[in-house]
C-alpha cells in the first residue's frame, strides 16, 4: 500500500482521457452492433440466456406474490394511532 501525497502525471491523465474515446470509435466503425442497446445476446449468448431465464423466474414469482396478496389480504393492519384505519 502506498502512503503519501498523490503525484498526478500529465501523460497518464491524457492517455486515460483519449485512449478509450478512440477505441470506441474504431470498434463502432468495425463492429456493426457495437454500442447499440440490446446487443448483449451477440456478445455473450450464454450470459444473455441466463439473464432472460432469471428475469422470467423473478417476474413469475413477483406476479404470483401479488396475486396472493390480493386473494389473501392481511387480517390485521398495523398503523399509527392518529390514522383512522379500519381493523378487519
trRosetta pair geometry for C-beta under 8 A, 3 or more apart (Angstrom, degrees):
i j d omega theta_ij theta_ji phi_ij phi_ji
8 13 6.5 28 -180 -50 102 128
9 12 4.0 60 85 17 116 111
9 13 6.4 175 88 -16 59 86
10 13 5.7 -58 -147 36 29 114
10 14 6.4 27 158 -16 65 106
11 14 6.0 -56 -149 37 30 108
11 15 6.3 30 154 -19 64 109
12 15 5.6 -55 -145 38 32 113
12 16 6.2 32 156 -20 65 107
13 16 5.9 -56 -148 36 28 110
13 17 6.4 21 156 -16 63 110
14 17 5.8 -61 -146 39 31 108
14 18 6.1 2 166 0 68 116
15 18 6.6 -73 -138 46 23 93
15 19 5.6 23 175 -29 67 117
16 19 6.7 -40 -117 24 19 108
16 20 7.6 12 -179 -8 49 107
17 20 8.0 -87 179 31 16 97
17 21 7.6 2 150 -9 54 119
18 21 5.8 -66 -156 37 41 113
18 22 6.3 28 159 -13 76 110
19 22 6.3 -68 -154 40 29 103
19 23 6.2 27 155 -19 68 110
20 23 5.6 -55 -144 37 32 113
20 24 6.3 34 157 -21 66 105
21 24 6.0 -57 -154 34 27 110
21 25 6.6 27 151 -19 62 106
22 25 5.5 -50 -148 34 37 113
22 26 6.4 36 155 -18 67 103
23 26 5.9 -56 -150 37 32 109
23 27 6.2 27 155 -16 66 109
24 27 5.9 -57 -143 40 30 108
24 28 6.1 31 158 -22 65 109
24 35 7.0 81 -165 -74 98 131
25 28 5.8 -56 -146 36 27 111
25 29 6.5 24 155 -18 62 107
26 29 5.9 -60 -152 36 30 109
26 30 6.2 10 158 -6 67 114
27 30 6.0 -67 -140 46 30 99
27 31 5.3 -15 180 20 74 116
27 34 4.7 -159 142 -174 97 164
27 35 7.5 125 106 -29 107 104
28 31 7.1 -56 -105 55 18 81
28 34 5.2 -135 -96 89 49 117
28 35 5.5 -9 -99 8 101 138
30 34 7.6 43 69 -5 69 144
31 34 3.8 84 86 -34 114 116
33 36 5.1 -90 -166 37 65 122
33 39 4.1 159 157 -129 118 140
33 42 5.5 69 74 53 157 159
34 39 7.4 -136 -90 104 20 163
35 39 8.0 28 48 29 22 144
36 39 5.0 87 74 -30 89 126
38 41 7.7 -11 166 7 65 100
39 42 5.1 -39 -175 32 79 116
39 43 6.4 76 131 -20 84 101
40 43 5.8 -61 -148 39 39 107
40 44 6.6 -39 178 48 74 84
40 47 7.2 -92 167 95 108 105
40 48 5.0 151 119 -91 97 108
40 51 7.6 -8 123 37 145 155
41 44 7.9 -98 -140 69 18 45
41 45 5.6 42 -172 -108 66 68
41 48 4.2 144 -98 179 64 174
42 45 7.5 24 -104 -64 14 84
44 47 4.3 18 123 27 120 114
44 48 6.2 149 93 -21 69 89
45 48 5.4 -59 -146 38 33 115
45 49 6.2 36 157 -22 68 104
46 49 5.9 -54 -152 33 29 110
46 50 6.6 28 152 -16 63 105
47 50 5.6 -52 -148 37 35 112
47 51 6.2 38 153 -22 66 106
48 51 5.6 -55 -149 36 31 114
48 52 6.4 30 154 -20 65 105
49 52 5.8 -53 -146 34 31 110
49 53 6.4 28 156 -16 64 107
50 53 6.0 -59 -149 38 29 109
50 54 6.3 27 155 -16 65 109
51 54 5.9 -58 -148 38 28 109
51 55 6.2 30 155 -21 64 108
52 55 5.7 -56 -148 36 30 112
52 56 6.4 29 155 -18 65 105
53 56 5.9 -54 -148 36 31 109
53 57 6.3 31 154 -19 64 107
54 57 5.7 -55 -147 37 32 111
54 58 6.2 29 157 -17 66 108
55 58 5.9 -56 -146 38 29 108
55 59 6.2 26 157 -17 64 108
56 59 5.9 -57 -145 38 29 108
56 60 6.2 31 155 -21 64 107
57 60 5.8 -57 -150 36 29 112
57 61 6.3 28 153 -18 64 107
58 61 5.6 -55 -147 37 32 111
58 62 6.2 30 155 -18 67 106
59 62 5.7 -53 -143 38 32 110
59 63 6.1 34 156 -21 65 106
60 63 5.8 -54 -147 36 28 111
60 64 6.3 27 155 -18 63 108
61 64 5.8 -57 -148 37 29 110
61 65 6.3 25 156 -17 65 107
62 65 5.8 -55 -145 37 30 108
62 66 6.4 32 155 -20 64 105
63 66 5.8 -55 -151 35 30 110
63 67 6.5 29 152 -18 64 106
64 67 5.7 -55 -149 36 32 111
64 68 6.4 34 152 -21 65 104
65 68 5.5 -50 -148 34 35 114
65 69 6.6 38 152 -22 64 101
66 69 5.8 -52 -152 32 34 112
66 70 6.7 31 151 -17 65 104
67 70 5.7 -55 -151 36 35 110
67 71 6.2 27 155 -13 68 109
68 71 5.8 -58 -142 43 31 106
68 72 5.9 -24 175 33 69 106
69 72 7.0 -76 -126 65 19 69
69 73 6.9 53 174 -100 61 54
70 73 7.4 -3 -151 -63 21 83
73 88 7.3 44 105 45 120 166
74 77 6.3 113 93 -77 119 64
75 88 6.3 -131 -165 85 43 101
76 87 6.1 4 -137 -152 73 96
76 88 7.2 -144 -88 51 37 76
77 85 5.2 -107 101 151 134 140
77 86 7.7 66 35 77 131 48
77 87 6.4 -145 40 -108 84 59
77 88 7.1 77 -10 5 97 93
79 83 5.0 -87 153 73 125 122
79 85 4.2 105 21 5 154 143
80 83 5.1 83 65 7 86 102
